[in-house]
Amino acid sequence: MALPKAVYDREAPTANLVTTISGIITLVLAVLVALGVLTPEQSTEVGQHAMAILQAVVAIWSAIAGLVLIFKAKDS
């Protein structure tokens, strides 16, 4: 089961939603470290947890898309 190209496109790995969200998370963590809200060590841990959550969301999205295709897809 593949994700829709709007979410993840293997041919253009820098132009998809997963990469964009990962970049936003990284940027927010960098700003929080620069402002002194988080230490670099805390930032690493938070980043790892955030990426794990993002991967879980993508997996759930794939499962839901698969279920929808099972029941709603039409044969060609």
C-alpha positions in Angstrom: 0.0 0.0 0.0 1.5 3.3 -1.1 0.7 6.7 0.2 -0.9 9.2 -2.2 1.7 11.4 -4.1 0.3 14.4 -2.3 1.6 12.9 1.0 4.7 11.1 -0.1 6.2 10.9 -3.6 9.3 8.7 -3.8 10.3 10.4 -7.1 10.5 13.8 -5.4 11.5 13.2 -1.8 11.9 16.9 -1.1 8.4 17.9 -2.3 6.0 16.0 0.0 4.1 16.5 3.1 6.2 14.1 5.3 9.4 16.1 4.5 7.7 19.4 5.1 6.3 18.4 8.5 9.8 17.0 9.5 11.4 20.3 8.4 8.9 22.3 10.5 9.5 20.1 13.6 13.3 20.6 13.1 12.9 24.3 12.7 10.7 24.7 15.8 13.2 22.7 17.9 16.1 24.8 16.6 14.3 28.0 17.6 13.5 26.6 21.0 17.1 25.7 21.6 18.2 29.2 20.3 15.8 30.9 22.8 17.0 28.7 25.6 13.7 27.0 26.2 15.2 23.6 25.5 18.8 22.3 25.9 20.3 20.5 22.9 19.9 17.2 24.7 16.2 17.8 25.3 15.8 18.9 21.7 17.3 15.6 20.5 14.9 13.6 22.6 11.9 15.6 21.7 12.9 15.4 18.0 13.1 11.6 18.2 9.7 11.4 19.8 8.1 13.8 17.3 9.5 11.9 14.3 8.2 8.6 15.8 4.8 10.2 16.1 5.0 11.4 12.6 5.9 7.9 11.3 3.0 6.4 13.3 0.6 8.9 11.8 1.8 8.0 8.3 1.4 4.3 9.1 -2.1 4.9 10.4 -3.0 7.0 7.3 -1.8 4.1 5.1 -3.9 1.6 7.0 -7.0 3.8 6.7 -6.4 4.4 3.0 -6.0 0.6 2.5 -9.3 -0.1 4.3 -11.1 2.6 2.2 -9.7 1.1 -1.0 -10.8 -2.4 0.0 -14.4 -1.4 0.3 -14.7 1.5 -2.1 -12.3 0.7 -5.0 -13.9 -0.2 -8.3 -12.3 -2.7 -10.7 -11.2 -1.4 -14.0 
